[in-house]
Structure formats: structure tokens, C-alpha cells
Amino acid sequence: LCTAAQMEICSGACGGRETPEQYNERVELAADTMTKLFDKDFLFGEEGRQSNEWYFVAVEGGTITKGGFLSDDFGTLDERTILEELPAFPGTIEDNRILWNYLKKQKRPRIIYL
């Protein structure tokens, strides 16, 4: 057994104390918990690099799914149009954490809940 299993910190997959299926289930749950920081689906938008441009990020199922720049006035775009136009951008754990921390610092982030 490894040191962690001997200290009973680990469930002991290496020593056969849990089945591979039980271990895999725990790993999947841990991965989901680490990557899915958001509990609601939403769009976040803010002004882009130019006056007629906005940057949007879509969060669906707890993680970033799309992101990019769209040219138009924020007030004239509805969420369905934005979602259709945004390119796929599968966020990583780090992308999700960066967005999480950024949104926490914003006084009034422009968020549209889906």
C-alpha cells in the first residue's frame, strides 16, 4: 500500500480496498467539482477592442463553452443570437477559474442568465 492508504487518507485503490469502478467514479466527481465553478448557465459580455465590438463568454453546464468578439450594439443582440454566433471555446479548468476571479472583482458585470 502507498503511504496515503496506510495513513487512511486515501481509499486504497492501489491495495485493492476499492474497485477500479469506485475509484473512477471518485475521480470523475473530483474532476467535475474542480471544473464546474458555476451553477447557472449565463452569457457574460463587455466592451471589446473597438467601439462597435463586444466580447462574450458563454457558460453552460458549469463551464465555459463558447467565447469571442461580436460586432454589434450589446442592447440589440438577444441571447439566442449571441449563442448562435459565438465560436466554440471549450474552457479549461484554468479558464473557468480566471473568469470566476474576474467576475468576483467586477462591480456590475453584464450577465444574461440563460
PyMOL commands that set and color helices and strands:
alter all, ss='L'
color gray80, all
select helices_A, chain A and resi 3-6+13-15+20-35+74-76+79-85+93-105
alter helices_A, ss='H'
color red, helices_A
select strands_A, chain A and resi 42-47+53-60+63-71+110-113
alter strands_A, ss='S'
color yellow, strands_A
deselect
rebuild
show_as cartoon
